[in-house]
Amino acid sequence: MCKRCPWLDTSKPDYVAYHDHEWGVPVHDDTAMFESLILESAQAGLSWYTILKKREGYRKLFLNFNVIEVAKFTNDDVERLMQDPSIVRHRQKITAAINNAQRFIEIQHQYGSFCNFIWSYVNNQTIVNSIEKPEDYVATSAISDQLAKDLKKRGFKFLGSTTLYSHLQATGLINDHLNQCFRKSVC
């Protein structure tokens, strides 16, 4: 039997698949990075599993996370999204996603890609933390604090330090797999 991270509910096959194939894998694609930012922002105050179950709804309604198209969403789109139970129907999170798409594009223009920008926070190399037991996990770091300040200054919404730390873990900028987890060395 494979050893996995202690936060994982192994009774949920889709959650196990997420852990085993996605969580912590370094992302260098702006569309995947945008998807993660939107989903992590939507997760604020909820469980990640709730968002994972709604990911297909987000993919459909947010046009496969096409940042250019999402940035064009209007108030009519917000109202349409508010009526669809396949996503989290939270007006501020939805309007933040549209705003964040616009800010994301600004960073792409400035840095060539959003990935260039965010990976610069870790000197273009995954930070590998030593996680021996559940108590070793943290919710924020100096990097997520600084990134949150920078993104807030650039006009991003619903992306505080805790949300961004989760994003950095999910997209492989920080490897927080348990030391004994079979995914630690893979990621």
Buried (B, 14 or more C-beta within 10 A) or exposed (E): EEEBBBEBEEEBEEBBEBBBEBBBBBBEEBEBBBBBBBBBBBBBEEEBBEBBBBBEBBBEBBEEBEBEEBBEBEEEBBEEBEEEEBBBEBEEBBBBBBBBBBBBBEBBEEBEBBBBBBBEBBEEEBBBBEBEEEEEBEEBBEBBBEBBEBBEEBEBBBBBBBBBBBBBBBBBBBBBBBBBBBBBEEB
